[in-house]
Each structure stands twice: as structure tokens, then as C-alpha cells.
Amino acid sequence: MSNEDITLTAGDAEVTVRPGNGGRVGGLRVGGLELLRQGEKFGCFPMVPWCGRIRDGRFLNGATVHQLPLNSPPHAIHGTARDGAWRTARASEREAVITYDLVDPWPYAGRVTQVVTLTEDALTLTMAVETYDDSFPAQIGWHPWFNRNLGGDDVRIDFSAAWQEERGEDHLPTGRRTDPKPGPWDDCFGMPGGVDVTLTWPGQLELKVAGREEWVVVYDEQEAAVCVEPQTGPPNGLNTLPRLVTPIEPLEASTTWTWRRL
């Protein structure tokens, strides 16, 4: 099938899926309000096969050192799948399934499947990385750009994290954990009970970002948008907390965003 845009609808919610533009969710409209920042690089893109920055673009698999292109010098950032064209496996009114085959510069063969499911009050994104070849470390995450403002007051971000990863001068976790500090943030937080972050646009909409994984990066240093990024490990996690994809065990993760009008 093609990689043309897909539109999902449920009640007054509408989602645009863009397989041809990095497998991203290009838009999420609720009652006519567009929640995601618009543009080729925005919306909500999948971070796979890694999330955030990899130090110097290098990671180990056993004793083998791999070098990735430094697309955010001096680091490699946010995986390769957001730069590729995904293919539509199937689509219906409320669900789309899209796939992406891992290719250079990623050094291992594998397939990513993303399922986008819409109901009247929730959007669920599920991703899996699988291989029938060599095992490799990987991460899964999502990078939504939520509009800071929907025409009223600015969004408020509320969450309770068990810890904050201390951020070094190079923007990567130092390995130390601290008590969560007030924003602005470009920081990774730990939530052992699962990701649970609430965005509130006062008088308009409340949206909860949830997931079973225990890591979330919150980024609110830009004027136009804020990012709440659930992921399967911290930045540089291919090196510090590798999760192996093997022929008998894929890596899977999901996040659900639930909203209500205020």
C-alpha cells in the first residue's frame, strides 16, 4: 500500500497520520482545536530505534562499536525512523497500522510497526521493533509537540516524578538522580509506576499522557510548543540501559493520551 496521509475520526476527534513523513501523527484535532504544532518537523514523531541523544553517536552491541551520523552534533538524536517513509499495512476509520524497515545508517536489520488507534476521547500509539536476524539494543519513544496555546491561556504541565536524571553540560544524563526541579525543562524523569503527565489548557481542554514505561522527557524551552515524550529508557540509553531486540523477543511500548473538555 501507499504512504499517503491517513485520516482517522471518532466523535469530534480527528487524527492525521503521515506515513510518508517519518510515520508521524501530523495532527490531532478535538472539537476543532488542533493540539499539535503544525509543520514538517512537528506533530508527533516516533523515536526509534533510539530516543533522545546518543553520546558522540556511538553505541556498543557486545564488543562491537557502532558509529551513527551526528545529526545533532556532537551527538546523534531521536533515531532514524522519523527521517524515512513508512508504509501503510492497513487503515480503517479509527485505526492505522504502518511499518518501517530499519536501513542504513542503522546497522541492524529489523522492522518497526506502529499502530495508531483513535476513540472519541483517547489516542493510543503502540510500537514494536522486531528482528529475524542479529539481536541489537533499541529504544522506543514518541516526541509530540503540543501547542503551548490553543487561543486562551498557556498550557500547564503537571506531573509527579520519583526522580530527575541529572543533566550534564552535554545535555546527557550524568548517571546521578536528583529530586525533580522546577522548569523550564529539557530533562528526563523517572516514573516507576508508569508515565502520567497532565497537560491543561485552562478553560479548554485537559489531556493526560500515560504509558507503562517509566521514563519521560519533558521539554518546554520553546515558545510555540511543549513536549512530553514517553520512552523505554533515558537519553543515551542504548549505552546505559540497553533493551535487546532478539529474534524471539521484540521490544514493544505504547502510550495513551486521554482528553476531556473543560
Number of C-alpha atoms within 10 A of each C-alpha: 8 12 18 15 16 18 20 20 19 16 11 13 20 22 23 19 27 26 27 18 21 24 28 30 26 27 22 26 15 20 11 10 15 17 22 23 22 16 9 11 15 18 23 26 24 27 26 24 25 27 30 27 26 25 22 18 19 17 21 15 14 8 7 7 9 13 14 19 16 16 14 14 12 14 20 23 24 25 24 23 25 22 16 16 21 25 21 24 15 13 16 12 12 17 20 22 19 23 23 21 17 21 14 9 12 16 12 15 16 23 17 22 20 25 18 23 22 23 17 16 16 17 21 18 20 19 23 20 26 23 21 14 12 11 19 22 21 24 30 27 30 27 25 23 25 25 21 24 18 17 10 11 13 15 21 14 18 12 13 13 22 14 17 21 22 19 17 11 7 12 15 21 22 12 11 11 16 12 12 17 12 6 12 11 14 14 22 29 25 22 21 13 13 17 26 23 23 20 20 22 23 16 10 15 17 17 19 20 22 20 25 18 22 21 26 31 26 20 19 20 13 11 9 13 20 25 24 23 26 34 30 26 26 29 28 25 23 25 17 15 15 19 18 17 23 18 14 9 13 19 20 17 19 22 23 21 18 17 19 14 14 10
